[in-house]
């Protein structure tokens, strides 16, 4: 696809290309994603949809009994746009074409956390892990479809096939509580986070049922 073809496609789907090109990411960056990553553009319901395959990564530090986590709190884009994350925001990365999901996780950790990890630090949680994460206030694990207006491509909707993973670190990777990572001009704010609260009775019952 050439850039002029992309513009025609976007306009046919009602996208204001001038607004798009003034946003955090522009039409040239969108074209690069289509050419490089597992991203497709489709027309549906009168909208342009960016369809992608992504991984979401929960970074856990320490043992499972007294865990600590790394979460995103904000992103600042080169145009100055500031996006404040709500709740527990995982590390998220879009899969590159022909890339294994574990390779996407490793790349996402390097680009968005500045950390180099080994494949053996990656886990795909089971049902028991899902319940524990639900108790801690972290999004439920599993294969998901996530659809929403894109936060970086103005006028375009995103739909993603999401695989969730856990990366396990033995100790804190840096001493300060808050760290800012420069991911190609996007400033990502990361924060250590410790969950609290007693487990509700209905979760305790489900946990006992799943436990060996």
Secondary structure, 3 states (H helix, E strand, C coil): CCHHHHHHHHHHCCCCHHHHHCCCCCHHHHHHHHHHECEEEEEECCEEEEEEEEEEEEEEECCCCCCEEEEEEEEECCCCCEEEEEEEECEEEECECCCCHHHHHHHHHHHHHCCCCCHHHEECCCHHHHHHHHHHCCCCCCCEEEEEECCCCCCCEEEEEEEEEEEEECCCCCCCCEEEEEECCEEEEEEEECCCCCCCHHHHHHHHHHCC
